[in-house]
Amino acid sequence: MRHPMKWEDEEQPTGVFLGGPSAETVDLFQMPPAVRRVDRLTLPGAAAGLQEVASLLEQVREALAGFSAGAEPALFPVGHLGEAALALLDDALGEGEVGMIVAGAAEYQIQESVLPGVWRVKTFEQAGKPIGDHVEVSEVPSVVRAAATAATRPELVIGDPPAGCMNVMPVLAELRARTAAYHPGQPNHVISFTLFPMNEVDMGFLKRTLNLGPVQAVSRGYGTCRVTLTGQRHVWSVQYLNAMDTIILDTLEVGDVPVSLRAADEDFQDSAERLGEILEAYFQ
């Protein structure tokens, strides 16, 4: 089921992209308020689809056991499962810290499970009709990187400086140089606006120049991190918020998908072991 929401301009913090009057088109589905605990999982003795789900999760465990960041994603379609089996699968996987939306010809709603590196990816037509559903083992879902490349501009075009600007032109010049020089595997370059002197004219011109891209995400780990891909390839808006939803760090990152959205090498082995425990405790 889809759960759309809009950030309310007067209640949400402003920043480079998320919040504020220039982000009225930003939609995020309802992210989980907390991680669901696996030890709350309850399975009836004759649950419909039990063996199907157990078999699927065993395949996911095997994929996790030998997986590493950067490897080809392993996809497991689940659209053939019945309603009861899908509910059972959702209960077993739970909801983790990261949720994403990827927009384009179709919309992808992505939820990390309680097992880092295991993602639930649901696909919808633009009209909202569900057309796909799969579980994916990956560093970051493949559709995210595909959209980040295919649905963004390769070159940054900078217009004439607006009247009253302060520092936006050097920032844009740096972004243009960094994006042109970026190669996969390089660490992301971070530009912080928390203490950087940028006035409203600067920020308005920066937003209009970069525009919004196809990927939006929220990560709720030790705090909230909100991530938006801009319309410029390799440029991400990344905001860190405290418990009061006040921005404590407002940045642009040039490079790959920010690490706050990606599973690390150690996550895959840990998730394989944890999934093995889930299978032993609840499916045998």
Backbone torsions as a table, in degrees:
resi	resn	phi	psi	omega
1	MET	NA	141.1	-179.3
2	ARG	-89.1	144.5	-179.0
3	HIS	-133.6	74.5	-177.6
4	PRO	-72.0	150.8	173.6
5	MET	-149.6	158.7	174.6
6	LYS	-118.7	141.4	172.7
7	TRP	-70.0	128.5	179.2
8	GLU	-80.5	123.5	-173.1
9	ASP	-58.3	-41.0	-174.9
10	GLU	-79.4	-10.8	-176.1
11	GLU	-110.5	-21.5	-175.5
12	GLN	-96.4	150.4	178.9
13	PRO	-66.4	147.7	176.4
14	THR	-86.8	165.9	178.9
15	GLY	-177.1	-160.3	-177.1
16	VAL	-62.0	-44.8	-178.3
17	PHE	-133.5	-43.8	-174.0
18	LEU	-81.7	124.7	-177.1
19	GLY	89.2	164.1	179.2
20	GLY	87.7	160.1	-172.9
21	PRO	-64.0	-23.3	-178.7
22	SER	-82.7	0.0	-179.5
23	ALA	-117.2	33.5	-176.7
24	GLU	-64.5	-21.7	-178.2
25	THR	-89.1	-1.0	-177.1
26	VAL	-76.3	117.8	177.3
27	ASP	-116.9	133.9	173.9
28	LEU	-130.6	136.2	175.7
29	PHE	-73.0	162.5	-174.4
30	GLN	-64.5	112.5	179.1
31	MET	-78.5	152.7	-178.8
32	PRO	-65.0	134.7	179.6
33	PRO	-70.6	-21.9	179.6
34	ALA	-158.0	159.3	178.4
35	VAL	-74.5	129.9	177.8
36	ARG	-75.2	135.0	-177.1
37	ARG	-83.1	134.1	-179.3
38	VAL	-65.1	-29.5	-176.7
39	ASP	-73.1	-1.4	174.0
40	ARG	-91.0	-4.4	-177.9
41	LEU	-64.1	129.2	176.7
42	THR	-127.7	129.9	-177.9
43	LEU	-122.2	124.4	174.5
44	PRO	-65.3	150.1	-175.0
45	GLY	-58.6	-32.1	-178.9
46	ALA	-115.4	41.5	-176.1
47	ALA	-60.1	132.9	178.7
48	ALA	-64.9	134.6	178.2
49	GLY	79.4	11.6	-175.8
50	LEU	-58.1	-47.8	-177.2
51	GLN	-69.1	-37.1	177.8
52	GLU	-62.0	-45.5	-179.0
53	VAL	-67.8	-41.0	178.4
54	ALA	-60.3	-43.7	179.2
55	SER	-63.8	-42.3	178.9
56	LEU	-62.8	-45.5	-178.0
57	LEU	-68.0	-30.0	175.3
58	GLU	-65.7	-38.6	175.8
59	GLN	-65.6	-39.6	177.2
60	VAL	-63.4	-41.4	178.5
61	ARG	-61.7	-42.5	179.1
62	GLU	-63.5	-39.9	178.3
63	ALA	-64.9	-40.5	179.9
64	LEU	-64.2	-38.8	-173.3
65	ALA	-59.9	-32.2	-178.7
66	GLY	-112.4	18.7	-172.8
67	PHE	-93.9	153.4	174.2
68	SER	-146.0	156.6	-179.7
69	ALA	-58.6	135.2	-179.4
70	GLY	94.4	-11.1	178.6
71	ALA	-73.2	162.3	178.5
72	GLU	-63.8	129.1	-178.7
73	PRO	-59.1	147.5	175.9
74	ALA	-107.1	119.4	-176.1
75	LEU	-108.4	138.4	-179.3
76	PHE	-129.3	99.0	179.3
77	PRO	-61.0	140.3	179.4
78	VAL	-128.3	7.9	-178.2
79	GLY	-64.5	-20.0	-179.6
80	HIS	-80.3	-13.0	-177.7
81	LEU	-72.8	147.5	176.3
82	GLY	-73.2	172.0	-176.5
83	GLU	-59.9	-42.9	-178.8
84	ALA	-66.3	-40.1	179.5
85	ALA	-66.6	-39.9	178.3
86	LEU	-64.2	-40.1	177.2
87	ALA	-62.6	-39.3	178.6
88	LEU	-65.7	-41.6	178.3
89	LEU	-62.6	-45.5	178.8
90	ASP	-60.1	-40.1	-179.9
91	ASP	-65.7	-39.4	-179.2
92	ALA	-70.2	-40.9	-177.0
93	LEU	-80.2	-32.1	-179.5
94	GLY	65.1	-169.3	-178.7
95	GLU	-121.6	123.4	179.7
96	GLY	-91.7	-153.9	-169.1
97	GLU	-88.8	-18.4	-170.5
98	VAL	-114.9	132.6	172.1
99	GLY	-130.2	142.4	-177.0
100	MET	-140.4	155.1	168.5
101	ILE	-126.3	133.4	173.3
102	VAL	-119.4	120.3	-176.0
103	ALA	-104.9	150.5	178.3
104	GLY	173.4	-140.8	175.7
105	ALA	-60.2	-32.6	171.0
106	ALA	-126.1	166.1	176.2
107	GLU	-111.9	132.3	179.0
108	TYR	-111.1	123.1	174.3
109	GLN	-105.7	122.6	-170.1
110	ILE	-121.7	130.5	176.9
111	GLN	-128.8	123.6	172.5
112	GLU	-67.6	143.0	175.6
113	SER	-83.8	-178.4	174.7
114	VAL	-71.5	-6.4	177.2
115	LEU	-103.2	102.3	-179.6
116	PRO	-54.5	134.7	-176.7
117	GLY	95.0	-6.1	176.1
118	VAL	-115.2	120.8	-173.0
119	TRP	-121.6	144.8	171.3
120	ARG	-104.1	122.0	-175.1
121	VAL	-120.1	116.8	178.9
122	LYS	-112.8	137.3	-176.3
123	THR	-113.8	135.7	-179.3
124	PHE	-129.1	144.7	167.8
125	GLU	-66.1	166.7	179.0
126	GLN	-61.8	-27.8	178.9
127	ALA	-77.7	-6.1	177.7
128	GLY	100.3	-0.1	-179.8
129	LYS	-76.4	128.6	178.1
130	PRO	-68.8	133.1	-178.5
131	ILE	-130.1	-0.1	-179.8
132	GLY	-167.8	153.5	-178.4
133	ASP	-159.4	124.4	176.6
134	HIS	-150.7	160.4	171.2
135	VAL	-100.9	138.2	-176.5
136	GLU	-131.2	135.1	171.2
137	VAL	-102.3	115.1	-176.7
138	SER	-167.3	164.7	173.4
139	GLU	-64.1	-46.7	174.1
140	VAL	-147.8	142.1	-175.9
141	PRO	-52.4	140.0	-173.9
142	SER	-59.9	-32.4	-178.8
143	VAL	-66.3	-25.6	179.3
144	VAL	-67.4	-49.9	179.9
145	ARG	-68.3	-34.8	178.9
146	ALA	-62.8	-45.6	179.3
147	ALA	-67.2	-36.9	-179.1
148	ALA	-63.1	-25.1	178.8
149	THR	-95.4	-48.7	-171.4
150	ALA	-78.3	-25.5	-172.6
151	ALA	-112.9	27.0	177.7
152	THR	-132.6	161.9	-179.4
153	ARG	-83.7	135.0	-179.1
154	PRO	-76.5	-24.1	-177.2
155	GLU	-124.6	140.7	-179.4
156	LEU	-92.1	117.4	178.3
157	VAL	-100.9	124.1	-176.3
158	ILE	-111.0	126.0	179.0
159	GLY	-83.6	-171.5	179.4
160	ASP	-68.8	144.8	-178.6
161	PRO	-65.9	138.0	179.5
162	PRO	-77.7	156.2	177.4
163	ALA	-64.5	134.4	176.9
164	GLY	90.0	3.4	179.9
165	CYS	-75.8	156.7	-179.7
166	MET	-112.9	-63.7	-170.3
167	ASN	-128.9	8.1	-175.0
168	VAL	-67.4	-34.1	-176.2
169	MET	-66.6	-44.1	174.8
170	PRO	-62.5	-36.0	178.3
171	VAL	-63.6	-46.4	179.9
172	LEU	-65.4	-36.9	177.6
173	ALA	-63.9	-40.9	177.2
174	GLU	-65.2	-42.5	178.1
175	LEU	-61.1	-42.1	179.8
176	ARG	-63.6	-42.7	179.3
177	ALA	-67.5	-42.0	-178.2
178	ARG	-67.5	-41.6	-179.5
179	THR	-68.3	-36.9	179.2
180	ALA	-66.9	-32.4	-176.7
181	ALA	-91.8	-7.2	-173.9
182	TYR	-69.2	138.5	173.4
183	HIS	-129.8	141.4	179.8
184	PRO	-53.2	138.1	-179.2
185	GLY	100.9	-18.6	177.0
186	GLN	-73.2	147.6	174.5
187	PRO	-66.3	149.8	179.0
188	ASN	-66.8	142.6	174.0
189	HIS	-95.7	131.7	-173.8
190	VAL	-112.8	131.0	171.6
191	ILE	-113.4	119.1	-176.9
192	SER	-98.7	135.2	178.4
193	PHE	-107.0	2.1	-176.6
194	THR	-59.9	-42.8	179.8
195	LEU	-118.4	13.5	-176.5
196	PHE	-89.6	132.4	-177.5
197	PRO	-75.4	93.4	177.2
198	MET	-124.9	122.1	179.0
199	ASN	-88.0	-178.6	-176.1
200	GLU	-63.8	-35.2	177.6
201	VAL	-63.8	-43.4	178.0
202	ASP	-58.4	-51.9	-176.3
203	MET	-64.5	-40.1	178.7
204	GLY	-62.4	-43.2	179.8
205	PHE	-69.2	-37.4	177.7
206	LEU	-61.3	-45.4	-179.8
207	LYS	-64.6	-43.2	-179.0
208	ARG	-67.0	-33.1	-179.2
209	THR	-73.3	-42.4	-176.8
210	LEU	-84.9	-41.3	-177.0
211	ASN	64.4	171.1	179.2
212	LEU	-85.0	142.5	177.1
213	GLY	-102.9	-168.3	-171.3
214	PRO	-88.0	-5.6	-173.7
215	VAL	-117.6	129.5	174.9
216	GLN	-133.5	142.8	-173.3
217	ALA	-152.9	157.7	171.9
218	VAL	-133.2	132.7	174.7
219	SER	-119.4	125.1	-179.0
220	ARG	-115.9	84.5	177.9
221	GLY	-101.2	-111.8	176.7
222	TYR	-78.2	-8.8	174.4
223	GLY	-161.9	-174.3	179.3
224	THR	-98.8	131.7	175.2
225	CYS	-123.2	125.3	179.7
226	ARG	-112.0	131.5	-173.2
227	VAL	-127.8	132.7	175.2
228	THR	-131.9	127.8	171.4
229	LEU	-77.5	131.1	176.9
230	THR	-80.7	176.6	177.4
231	GLY	-74.4	-9.0	178.5
232	GLN	-94.8	127.2	-178.0
233	ARG	-55.8	135.0	176.5
234	HIS	75.0	7.4	-179.5
235	VAL	-113.7	121.0	-176.3
236	TRP	-121.3	136.7	169.8
237	SER	-88.5	124.7	-177.3
238	VAL	-129.6	120.6	-180.0
239	GLN	-122.3	136.5	175.3
240	TYR	-111.0	130.5	-176.1
241	LEU	-120.6	152.0	176.2
242	ASN	-90.2	-172.1	-176.2
243	ALA	-65.7	-19.4	179.0
244	MET	-94.0	10.9	-178.3
245	ASP	61.4	32.1	173.7
246	THR	-99.2	132.7	-179.6
247	ILE	-67.8	126.9	177.1
248	ILE	-109.5	-14.4	175.7
249	LEU	-154.2	121.2	-176.2
250	ASP	-121.6	116.3	-170.8
251	THR	-137.6	163.5	160.8
252	LEU	-113.8	136.5	175.4
253	GLU	-115.9	134.7	176.1
254	VAL	-107.2	118.8	178.8
255	GLY	147.7	-143.7	-176.3
256	ASP	-79.0	178.5	174.6
257	VAL	-52.0	129.2	-178.0
258	PRO	-55.3	145.9	-174.5
259	VAL	-62.2	-23.6	179.4
260	SER	-64.4	-16.6	179.7
261	LEU	-105.0	-2.8	-171.4
262	ARG	-111.3	146.1	172.6
263	ALA	-81.1	144.7	179.0
264	ALA	-98.3	166.1	-178.2
265	ASP	-53.1	-44.4	-177.0
266	GLU	-68.0	-21.6	179.9
267	ASP	-65.2	-36.7	-173.8
268	PHE	-66.4	-45.3	178.5
269	GLN	-66.1	-42.0	177.6
270	ASP	-60.4	-42.1	-179.6
271	SER	-67.9	-36.3	177.2
272	ALA	-61.5	-43.5	180.0
273	GLU	-66.6	-41.8	-178.7
274	ARG	-67.7	-39.8	178.2
275	LEU	-65.7	-35.7	174.7
276	GLY	-60.1	-39.5	177.8
277	GLU	-66.5	-39.3	178.0
278	ILE	-63.2	-44.1	179.9
279	LEU	-62.7	-42.5	-178.7
280	GLU	-68.3	-38.2	-175.3
281	ALA	-78.1	-34.7	-168.9
282	TYR	-119.1	-13.7	-175.4
283	PHE	-119.4	6.5	179.7
284	GLN	-122.5	NA	NA
